[in-house]
Amino acid sequence: MDKMKFPYMLRPWIYAYRLTPKLYIPWTNVDINFSLFIALLLSVTRLTFRHVLYHWGWPVGASDTYFTSACCVSVCTSSLMLPGIASLLLSQKYVPSGSLQPSPLWYQDGTHALIGFCTGYMIYDSILGYVVETWQTGIGPVLSIDDWTYLVHHILTTLYMLSAKIAGAGHMSALMLIFNGEFSAPIMNLHFILEKACVQYKEISWLPTVFAYNEQLFSLIYIVCRVVVSPFVIAHISYDLLFTKNGRNDVPVWLSISWMPMCWGGKQFDYLYRS
């Protein structure tokens, strides 16, 4: 394989995916082991961040400490994913409903790696964030309404990605939704980290100023990505899946219809719960 035939940004993803032993979902060619490996790796990373915060004086076992460590992981994951997904979207003709099979092998492996990474994130955050960290002895996990909303979002997003991989088509729609959704994630999670840090380190006089500037930047990026761009992205995906001949041929109509609530609801809920 000629290394010069695929983007440099995708090389670590492709190599990591190929080196990971495969564990296929029964009766499919969809590997789940890469996602499970990522989920484990991110869990270790989150626990590491948590103990670093403990070392810096954050309260042990406090919800703010848990939340901030989760945001630290999210900054890392979104910053890693975005260049790779951009490389995938730019390296092939953008057809949201397109089939994966005709694409070069490196592109297929890169797609499996990035979607598998995002799936691993959903698995890790669902288990650690909404089971382990909300567990109360004798009761089990205790979730708020917002917790349930995010958990449902994670489940629907995972189903979208897995079903696209099983169908062998529609992967570009998933990648574009992930890219648009994650574009504001680094600055958004930095906003949350600074917000908690202002409470934790009240003696640091310059933190509120940094938070204020970051808040303005976050608001601008968030509005552009989630309020302005997102509806057009989802509308084009919906049109391509449901109203083009290739879309109806490559992706079963019933599957495209089932994706619609995930597209319009799953990607817009964030506006309601973070604004």
Secondary structure as UniProt FT lines:
FT   HELIX           3..5
FT   HELIX           8..10
FT   HELIX           11..19
FT   TURN            26..27
FT   HELIX           33..55
FT   TURN            56..57
FT   TURN            60..61
FT   HELIX           63..91
FT   TURN            96..97
FT   TURN            101..102
FT   HELIX           105..127
FT   HELIX           128..132
FT   TURN            133..134
FT   STRAND          135..136
FT   TURN            137..139
FT   STRAND          140..141
FT   HELIX           145..167
FT   HELIX           171..182
FT   TURN            183..184
FT   HELIX           185..200
FT   TURN            201..203
FT   TURN            205..206
FT   HELIX           207..222
FT   HELIX           223..229
FT   HELIX           230..243
FT   HELIX           245..250
FT   HELIX           253..266
FT   TURN            267..268
FT   HELIX           269..274
//
